[in-house]
Amino acid sequence: MAVEVLERQATVDDVLREVSRIKSLVVDAVEDGVKTALRTVKQGREITEDTIHDARYAIKRNPLQAMGIVFAAGIVIGGIVTLISSHRD
């Protein structure tokens, strides 16, 4: 019986059924991927909004500390840029 099934030539209907099955699997996989990507973007947006809100609150509570942090970050970034540009010459 197994030999007969293997020896039987695939008909056009068999091929079309298999193509249709594969197509539906691919469509489902793509749809799942899109849903996951959209969910991830939404979560990332919410986390970013929460972080921005928290940063604004922290700046309002400690404005001098925030200015000091920004000043220090500017000094560090300026030093790094100067160091990189001096090595290129």
RARAMO-V238679 format. One record per pair of residues at least 4 apart in sequence whose ideal C-beta (glycine too) atoms are under 8 Angstrom apart, sorted by sequence separation. I is the first residue (numbers start at 1). J is the second residue. D is the distance in Angstrom with one decimal. If there is no record, write none. Layout:
I&J&D, I&J&D
This chain:
1&5&6.7, 2&6&6.4, 3&7&6.0, 4&8&6.4, 10&14&4.5, 11&15&7.2, 12&16&6.2, 13&17&6.2, 14&18&6.4, 15&19&6.2, 16&20&6.2, 17&21&6.4, 18&22&6.4, 19&23&6.2, 20&24&6.5, 21&25&6.6, 22&26&6.4, 23&27&6.2, 24&28&6.2, 25&29&6.4, 26&30&6.3, 27&31&6.3, 28&32&6.3, 29&33&6.4, 30&34&6.4, 31&35&6.4, 32&36&6.3, 33&37&6.3, 34&38&6.3, 35&39&6.3, 36&40&6.3, 37&41&6.4, 38&42&6.4, 39&43&6.4, 40&44&6.2, 41&45&6.3, 42&46&6.5, 43&47&6.3, 44&48&6.2, 45&49&6.4, 46&50&6.4, 47&51&6.3, 48&52&6.3, 49&53&6.3, 50&54&6.3, 51&55&6.3, 52&56&6.4, 53&57&6.4, 54&58&6.3, 55&59&6.3, 56&60&6.4, 57&61&6.4, 58&62&6.4, 59&63&6.1, 62&66&6.0, 63&67&6.4, 64&68&6.4, 65&69&6.4, 66&70&6.4, 67&71&6.2, 68&72&6.3, 69&73&6.3, 70&74&6.4, 71&75&6.6, 72&76&6.4, 73&77&6.1, 74&78&6.0, 75&79&6.3, 76&80&6.5, 77&81&6.3, 78&82&6.2, 79&83&6.2, 80&84&6.3, 81&85&6.1, 82&86&6.1, 83&87&6.7, 84&88&6.8, 85&89&7.4, 10&15&5.6, 59&66&4.4, 58&66&7.0
